[in-house]
Amino acid sequence: MKISTKGRYALRLMLDLALNNTGEPVRIKDIAQRQEISDKYLEQIISVLNKAGYVKSLRGPQGGYKLSKDPKEYTVGMILRLTEGSLAPVACLEDEVNQCKRQDECSTLILWEKLYDAIKGVVDQYTLADLVEWQMEKADHYVI
């Protein structure tokens, strides 16, 4: 499994909003500059996050974006599933019920299920608040 640029940038965008949560909206232009990502690409990603209700859009000269909820209410898995779709390592695990006609005799399915459980175990365990904490720890140990 490989997380796309869109998924990685969505996490960075949400993390930037969480780190810069002063009560004032944050402009995409500022996030793009801090994250060294194209503002046009971030606009596409923020649109998806906005439609899902993960962020609030505020219009006007002082406009921008804010998180809709507290950072601890967003799991990494929520953000990645929104931008990546399924995180299943194989197609037969993408549906709620496995539709594969070979599932009863497929020994590799056991491996794929274990891998999928491991992926979910990580991305659903950690929240945006955890990423904020990790970023703060890195900033405290950063030497200029």
N, C-alpha and C positions, 0 to 999 in steps of 0.2 A: 504494500500500500504506500502510496506517495501522496502527500498533501500538496495541492496545487498552490500556485502563487496567490490565487484569489482567497483561499482559505487562510494561508499564512498572513496575508495582508489584512484580512478581516480581523484576525486576532490582534495584530499590532494596532489597528485602528481602534478597536474596542479598549485595548490596554491604554492607548494614548488618551482616550476620553476619560478613562478611570483615573489615570495619573494626573490629569489636568482638570479634575472636577472641583472647580472653585465656586460653582453656582452659576457662573456665566457660561453661555454657549461657546463651544470651541469651533473655530472655522476650519473647513477642510484644507484650505490653503496653509494654515499653520501646522496641521497634522502632517500634510504632505512634505513640508519643509523639514520638520523634526524627524520624520520617518524615512526621508529620502525616497519617496514614492510619488509617482505622477498624480497630480490632483485630479486629472481626468479619470484615472483608474479608480482612485478612492471615491469619486462621485458615483461610479457604477456600483461599488461595493456598499456604500452608505445607503444607496437607494434600496437595496435588498434588506439591509438591516432596519431601515425605517419602515418598510412595508410589513416586516415581521413584528414591529413594535419594540424592537430592541433599543432603538434610539428615538429621541424626539427631535423634530426639526423646528427651529425658530427662525422666522424670516425677518428681513429688514437689515439695515446697516450694521446693527450689533448682533445679527443672527449667527446661527451655526447649529451645532448639535450637542446634545447631552444624552447620557445614558437614561433609559426609561426607569431602570430599577437599580438597586444597590449592586455593586460588583459581585457580591457573594451569591447573588441569585442567578448568575449566568455561569453555566459550566462550559468548559472548553468544548465538550461534545455538542452542546446546543449550537454554538457558533459555527463549528466545523460542519455539522449536519446541514445547517442552513445554507452554507456556501458550497459544500462539497457533495451534498446528497448523502447517500448511504456510505457508511465507513466499512461495510462488509468487505472482506478480502476476496470473496468469490461471489459470483452472481447468484448462486443457489441460496445464499443466506440473506439476500436483499429483501425478500418478501417476508411478511409476518409468518407465513407457513411455507416451509420448504416445498417447492413444486417439482423438484428433481425426481425423475422416475428411477434413478439409480441410488437414491439415498439409503435404502435398506441394505445394500451390499457395498456401499462406497466407504472404504476405510479411510480415505483422505479427508472425508467430511469431518471426522473426529478432529483432525489437525486444524482444519479451517475454523471449526467451532471454537476450539481452544484459542486460536489466534484472535478471532473476533471478540471473544470474552475478554482477552487481555487488552485489546484496543479499547473496548468500552470501559473496562476497569480503570484505565488511566484517564481517558478524556472525560468520563463522567464523574470522576473523583475530584478533579481539580477545577477551581472556579477562577473567574477573572480576578477576584480578591487575592487568590493565591499568586497569580501572575504579578499583581501589584506588589505584594510582599516580596516576591523574588526579585523584582526590579529594584525595589528599595534596598534590599540586601546587596545587590550588585553595585548600586550607586554608592553605598556606604564604603565599599571596598575598592572603589575606583580610584586609581592613582593618576594624577595628571602628569 
